[in-house]
């Protein structure tokens, strides 16, 4: 929760302080874990990229 002090300027009385409590809700999110086929495609892509770089260099 977040507690903030709000000060209102009231013409003749000067500052009049009021405390306002605000409720802040936070959702705890976790990052999704990639599926095995996603990892396989990424590994194939990196392998292909590595083989292309190896061919170009030598």
C-alpha positions as CSV (number, residue, x, y, z in Angstrom):
1,X,0.0,0.0,0.0
2,X,1.1,3.6,-0.6
3,X,0.4,6.3,1.9
4,X,0.8,9.9,0.7
5,X,0.3,13.2,2.4
6,X,-1.8,15.7,0.5
7,X,-1.5,19.3,1.5
8,X,-4.3,21.6,0.3
9,X,-3.8,25.4,0.0
10,X,-6.8,26.9,1.6
11,X,-6.9,30.7,0.8
12,X,-7.2,32.3,4.3
13,X,-6.2,29.4,6.5
14,X,-2.9,28.7,4.9
15,X,-1.9,25.0,4.5
16,X,-4.3,22.3,5.8
17,X,-2.7,18.9,5.7
18,X,-4.8,15.8,5.1
19,X,-3.6,12.2,4.8
20,X,-4.9,10.1,2.0
21,X,-4.3,6.3,1.8
22,X,-4.2,4.8,-1.6
23,X,-4.3,1.1,-2.2
24,X,-1.9,-0.1,-4.8
25,X,-2.3,-3.6,-6.2
26,X,0.6,-5.2,-7.9
27,X,0.3,-8.4,-9.9
28,X,3.3,-10.7,-9.6
29,X,4.1,-11.9,-13.1
30,X,6.6,-14.5,-14.1
31,X,8.2,-14.8,-17.5
32,X,6.9,-17.8,-19.5
33,X,9.3,-20.6,-20.1
34,X,9.8,-21.3,-23.8
35,X,8.5,-24.6,-25.2
36,X,11.0,-27.3,-26.1
37,X,10.3,-26.9,-29.8
38,X,11.2,-23.2,-29.5
39,X,14.5,-24.1,-27.9
40,X,15.1,-26.6,-30.8
41,X,14.4,-24.0,-33.5
42,X,16.7,-21.5,-31.8
43,X,19.4,-24.1,-31.5
44,X,19.0,-25.0,-35.2
45,X,19.1,-21.4,-36.2
46,X,22.2,-20.7,-34.1
47,X,23.8,-23.9,-35.6
48,X,23.0,-22.7,-39.1
49,X,24.4,-19.3,-38.4
50,X,27.6,-20.8,-37.0
51,X,28.1,-23.0,-40.0
52,X,27.6,-20.0,-42.3
53,X,30.1,-18.0,-40.4
54,X,32.6,-20.8,-40.4
55,X,32.3,-21.3,-44.2
56,X,32.8,-17.6,-44.9
57,X,35.9,-17.4,-42.7
58,X,37.7,-20.5,-43.9
